[in-house]
């Protein structure tokens, strides 16, 4: 299987190449590793240098497993990360509504940010996500204030003074979102420039598109002569281009239009990825390392098809680590090998939550769409029957024969796991920093194929659920 395998590095860029994982080859890319994991792989590469040819594949992967140590469970590993999203915008720009919706809250819920049209933020305010307090939205003041005659009054904006007062907090943020609505305020642009000068990625958000659309429909019906969808797309593009032009005019510089997003901050629109909301979430994820991506995806609720596919891709990129752990400490015999059921069950539950298929997420979806909760839950259960069989087997509630019958009775897309259960199934393992291919033991192959099956099932179910719930 190793013959003819492409070289790891691109000679023009020096960057590790990217290619899809086939059924019989697993590549761990550097981007698929958290900072600590990269250090572990570097140490591992130093250890095996010079002796690699004398090490059986099983022993080499066991060494790697020992190097990873207790850092093997995805839920514990990602919980070490923090995601801080800086929010900038003047009063009335829609940032508070977005802060609440991003955290799955309405304005009346406990812990929600105050929604108003007057500038009230004098200091930074942190809003942790109720599902995990390591995901934090940091609201930065849209103006500078000074105390005059026992009252706070806004004063002329000074970039250096703002940097001195808030620079420390700004450095902690992974990415900044700059909000505006009808007009772009000078202060927001200057704050964005402070963030950019710090080397931070800045994304620009035009909010309240739902209102803009209503106004256009009321005031100029002819705008939609080509149809509602065409009119919406045209208006979205006009708003993006207008934002780019105004930023340039105000002295920020020319912005890539792909860094401009037009959204509505309303809860339903944020969670369904309406207009540019899903693209905004994807752009935020691109600024995070894999550990932070996993944390954000598993914490926040998102029902959009775009984000379902993004999550599936990222979860697949983590299957190698789960398979390594599962294969290393096997307790349950399967097809002549042993697997560690506890890690597999925990990971499956984590991914299921991330895809929004847990009963709590289904309940929220029912409330959002007005559909019957029981009907939605049955829809999910019916489409996860195979995953349910895998869970029952891992928890020793059914035997291998029952699991095999269930897989055979299912459709042809399950051939991937049936193939993995064949005695001669093997997977080539490509290790970063080490180079070359290692043929992984059968237990790894089995666990990896099984987890891919589960992720595929979750992805298909989540996509179908979205279509069913919102039709």
ZAMARGU-4260 file (C-alpha; in steps of 0.2 Angstrom, whole numbers, plus 5000, padded with zeros to 4 digits):
<rodrens>
0) 5000/5000/5000 | 5015/5012/5003 | 5021/5011/4985 | 5019/5027/4975 | 5014/5037/4990
5) 5016/5056/4987 | 5029/5066/4995 | 5024/5075/5011 | 5030/5092/5007 | 5026/5104/4993
10) 5043/5109/4986 | 5036/5126/4981 | 5028/5131/4998 | 5037/5120/5011 | 5020/5116/5018
15) 5013/5099/5022 | 5002/5093/5008 | 4984/5090/5010 | 4974/5076/5003 | 4959/5066/5007
20) 4960/5050/5018 | 4956/5035/5008 | 4948/5019/5015 | 4966/5012/5018 | 4977/5026/5022
25) 4977/5038/5036 | 4987/5054/5036 | 4989/5065/5051 | 4992/5083/5045 | 5000/5096/5056
30) 4984/5106/5055 | 4975/5092/5063 | 4986/5093/5079 | 4984/5105/5094 | 5000/5114/5099
35) 5004/5101/5113 | 5001/5087/5101 | 5014/5094/5089 | 5027/5094/5102 | 5023/5076/5107
40) 5025/5071/5089 | 5042/5080/5088 | 5048/5071/5103 | 5042/5055/5096 | 5051/5058/5080
45) 5067/5061/5089 | 5065/5045/5099 | 5062/5034/5084 | 5075/5042/5073 | 5088/5029/5068
50) 5079/5014/5076 | 5063/5015/5066 | 5067/5001/5054 | 5070/4989/5068 | 5053/4993/5077
55) 5037/4983/5073 | 5023/4994/5068 | 5013/4989/5083 | 5027/4994/5095 | 5030/5011/5086
60) 5011/5015/5088 | 5011/5009/5106 | 5026/5021/5109 | 5016/5035/5102 | 5001/5031/5112
65) 5012/5032/5128 | 5019/5048/5122 | 5001/5055/5121 | 4999/5049/5139 | 4983/5054/5148
70) 4979/5067/5134 | 4969/5054/5124 | 4950/5058/5128 | 4944/5071/5116 | 4932/5079/5128
75) 4946/5081/5141 | 4959/5087/5129 | 4948/5100/5120 | 4942/5106/5138 | 4960/5113/5140
80) 4957/5126/5127 | 4950/5143/5127 | 4941/5152/5113 | 4939/5171/5115 | 4930/5181/5101
85) 4932/5200/5102 | 4916/5209/5098 | 4917/5228/5092 | 4904/5240/5087 | 4895/5256/5091
90) 4878/5256/5100 | 4864/5250/5089 | 4875/5239/5078 | 4867/5223/5084 | 4882/5216/5093
95) 4873/5212/5110 | 4859/5203/5100 | 4873/5192/5092 | 4882/5189/5108 | 4866/5182/5115
100) 4861/5172/5100 | 4878/5165/5098 | 4877/5158/5115 | 4859/5151/5112 | 4851/5164/5123
105) 4837/5177/5121 | 4837/5194/5128 | 4826/5189/5143 | 4837/5174/5148 | 4848/5175/5163
110) 4866/5180/5158 | 4860/5188/5142 | 4869/5204/5137 | 4859/5220/5138 | 4851/5225/5121
115) 4849/5244/5118 | 4853/5258/5107 | 4864/5269/5119 | 4882/5266/5122 | 4884/5258/5139
120) 4900/5248/5138 | 4914/5258/5147 | 4925/5242/5151 | 4926/5225/5142 | 4912/5213/5147
125) 4915/5194/5145 | 4900/5183/5141 | 4905/5165/5143 | 4894/5152/5134 | 4882/5143/5146
130) 4887/5126/5139 | 4906/5128/5142 | 4914/5143/5151 | 4930/5142/5140 | 4920/5149/5125
135) 4920/5168/5129 | 4913/5182/5119 | 4922/5198/5124 | 4912/5214/5121 | 4924/5229/5119
140) 4918/5247/5122 | 4914/5256/5106 | 4920/5273/5113 | 4931/5280/5126 | 4923/5288/5142
145) 4928/5300/5155 | 4920/5304/5171 | 4914/5322/5171 | 4903/5330/5185 | 4899/5312/5192
150) 4893/5306/5175 | 4902/5296/5161 | 4903/5305/5145 | 4911/5299/5128 | 4927/5308/5123
155) 4936/5310/5107 | 4943/5293/5101 | 4962/5291/5103 | 4969/5275/5096 | 4984/5275/5107
160) 4974/5278/5123 | 4962/5263/5118 | 4977/5252/5115 | 4984/5256/5132 | 4968/5253/5141
165) 4962/5238/5132 | 4977/5231/5123 | 4979/5217/5136 | 4962/5210/5133 | 4963/5212/5114
170) 4979/5201/5114 | 4969/5187/5122 | 4956/5186/5108 | 4958/5174/5094 | 4948/5184/5081
175) 4938/5200/5081 | 4921/5204/5074 | 4917/5222/5070 | 4899/5225/5069 | 4889/5239/5060
180) 4872/5241/5053 | 4866/5256/5042 | 4882/5266/5044 | 4900/5262/5048 | 4906/5272/5063
185) 4924/5279/5064 | 4927/5272/5081 | 4924/5254/5076 | 4935/5256/5062 | 4949/5263/5073
190) 4947/5249/5085 | 4948/5236/5071 | 4964/5244/5066 | 4971/5242/5083 | 4967/5224/5082
195) 4974/5222/5065 | 4990/5230/5070 | 4992/5217/5084 | 4991/5203/5071 | 4973/5198/5074
200) 4961/5192/5061 | 4947/5205/5059 | 4930/5200/5052 | 4917/5213/5047 | 4899/5210/5051
205) 4884/5220/5044 | 4870/5215/5055 | 4851/5218/5055 | 4849/5211/5037 | 4832/5205/5041
210) 4827/5224/5044 | 4836/5229/5028 | 4826/5216/5018 | 4810/5221/5025 | 4813/5239/5021
215) 4818/5235/5003 | 4803/5224/5001 | 4791/5238/5007 | 4799/5253/4999 | 4805/5245/4982
220) 4795/5230/4977 | 4802/5231/4959 | 4819/5226/4967 | 4813/5208/4968 | 4806/5207/4951
225) 4818/5193/4947 | 4812/5183/4962 | 4814/5184/4981 | 4831/5173/4981 | 4839/5184/4967
230) 4834/5200/4976 | 4841/5194/4993 | 4857/5188/4985 | 4859/5205/4976 | 4856/5215/4991
235) 4868/5204/5001 | 4882/5208/4988 | 4878/5226/4988 | 4880/5227/5007 | 4896/5218/5007
240) 4903/5229/4993 | 4897/5245/5002 | 4905/5239/5018 | 4922/5237/5009 | 4921/5254/5001
245) 4917/5263/5017 | 4931/5254/5027 | 4943/5260/5013 | 4936/5278/5013 | 4938/5279/5032
250) 4956/5274/5031 | 4956/5256/5037 | 4962/5250/5020 | 4955/5238/5007 | 4947/5223/5014
255) 4945/5206/5006 | 4926/5205/5002 | 4927/5187/5009 | 4930/5195/5026 | 4913/5204/5026
260) 4898/5195/5032 | 4880/5201/5031 | 4869/5193/5044 | 4854/5195/5056 | 4858/5193/5074
265) 4842/5185/5079 | 4843/5168/5087 | 4834/5158/5074 | 4845/5166/5060 | 4861/5163/5069
270) 4858/5145/5073 | 4851/5140/5056 | 4866/5149/5047 | 4854/5161/5038 | 4862/5172/5025
275) 4881/5174/5029 | 4879/5167/5047 | 4886/5150/5043 | 4900/5157/5033 | 4905/5169/5047
280) 4906/5154/5059 | 4917/5145/5047 | 4928/5160/5046 | 4930/5160/5065 | 4934/5142/5065
285) 4948/5145/5052 | 4957/5156/5065 | 4957/5142/5078 | 4969/5128/5081 | 4961/5110/5081
290) 4959/5110/5100 | 4949/5126/5099 | 4939/5121/5084 | 4933/5105/5093 | 4928/5115/5108
295) 4918/5128/5099 | 4909/5115/5088 | 4904/5105/5102 | 4899/5119/5113 | 4888/5130/5101
300) 4872/5125/5093 | 4871/5126/5074 | 4859/5118/5063 | 4865/5124/5046 | 4870/5111/5033
305) 4886/5121/5030 | 4892/5119/5048 | 4886/5101/5048 | 4898/5097/5034 | 4912/5107/5042
310) 4910/5098/5058 | 4910/5081/5050 | 4927/5085/5041 | 4935/5091/5057 | 4929/5076/5067
315) 4936/5064/5054 | 4952/5073/5056 | 4952/5067/5074 | 4948/5049/5071 | 4966/5044/5071
320) 4968/5048/5089 | 4953/5040/5095 | 4957/5024/5085 | 4975/5024/5092 | 4968/5025/5110
325) 4954/5012/5106 | 4967/5000/5099 | 4980/5002/5112 | 4970/4996/5128 | 4958/4984/5121
330) 4945/4976/5132 | 4932/4970/5120 | 4936/4956/5107 | 4930/4960/5090 | 4934/4950/5074
335) 4950/4942/5082 | 4956/4958/5090 | 4952/4969/5105 | 4946/4987/5107 | 4944/4999/5121
340) 4925/5002/5122 | 4925/5016/5134 | 4935/5029/5124 | 4924/5024/5108 | 4908/5027/5117
345) 4914/5043/5125 | 4919/5050/5108 | 4903/5045/5099 | 4893/5054/5112 | 4904/5069/5110
350) 4902/5069/5091 | 4883/5066/5093 | 4882/5082/5104 | 4892/5092/5092 | 4880/5087/5077
355) 4865/5093/5087 | 4858/5076/5089 | 4857/5075/5108 | 4839/5076/5115 | 4842/5093/5122
360) 4847/5099/5105 | 4832/5091/5097 | 4821/5100/5110 | 4829/5117/5106 | 4826/5113/5087
365) 4808/5109/5090 | 4806/5125/5099 | 4814/5135/5086 | 4804/5127/5071 | 4788/5124/5080
370) 4789/5105/5076 | 4784/5092/5088 | 4798/5087/5099 | 4793/5068/5099 | 4792/5068/5080
375) 4809/5075/5078 | 4817/5063/5091 | 4809/5048/5082 | 4816/5055/5065 | 4834/5055/5073
380) 4832/5038/5081 | 4826/5030/5065 | 4842/5036/5056 | 4854/5032/5069 | 4849/5014/5072
385) 4865/5007/5065 | 4875/5018/5077 | 4864/5012/5091 | 4869/4994/5087 | 4887/4999/5088
390) 4884/5008/5105 | 4875/4992/5111 | 4889/4981/5106 | 4903/4992/5114 | 4893/4992/5130
395) 4891/4973/5129 | 4872/4973/5127 | 4873/4963/5111 | 4885/4951/5104 | 4896/4952/5088
400) 4884/4941/5078 | 4869/4952/5082 | 4880/4967/5077 | 4885/4959/5061 | 4867/4955/5056
405) 4862/4973/5059 | 4876/4979/5047 | 4872/4966/5034 | 4854/4971/5034 | 4858/4990/5032
410) 4863/4998/5015 | 4878/4997/5005 | 4886/5012/5012 | 4891/5001/5027 | 4903/4991/5017
415) 4917/5001/5024 | 4915/4994/5042 | 4911/4976/5035 | 4927/4977/5025 | 4937/4982/5041
420) 4930/4967/5050 | 4939/4956/5037 | 4955/4948/5044 | 4966/4955/5030 | 4961/4973/5032
425) 4975/4985/5036 | 4978/5004/5036 | 4994/5013/5031 | 4997/5027/5044 | 5007/5043/5039
430) 5015/5052/5054 | 5020/5070/5054 | 5038/5075/5058 | 5042/5056/5057 | 5039/5054/5038
435) 5035/5038/5028 | 5021/5025/5031 | 5018/5013/5045 | 5006/4999/5043 | 4994/5000/5058
440) 4988/4985/5067 | 4971/4978/5063 | 4964/4984/5079 | 4968/5002/5074 | 4960/4999/5057
445) 4944/4992/5064 | 4942/5006/5076 | 4946/5019/5063 | 4934/5012/5050 | 4920/5011/5064
450) 4922/5029/5069 | 4921/5035/5051 | 4905/5025/5049 | 4898/5033/5065 | 4903/5051/5059
455) 4895/5048/5042 | 4879/5042/5050 | 4879/5057/5061 | 4882/5069/5047 | 4869/5061/5036
460) 4856/5062/5050 | 4860/5080/5054 | 4858/5085/5036 | 4841/5076/5035 | 4835/5083/5051
465) 4838/5101/5046 | 4829/5098/5029 | 4814/5089/5039 | 4813/5102/5053 | 4814/5118/5042
470) 4803/5113/5027
</rodrens>
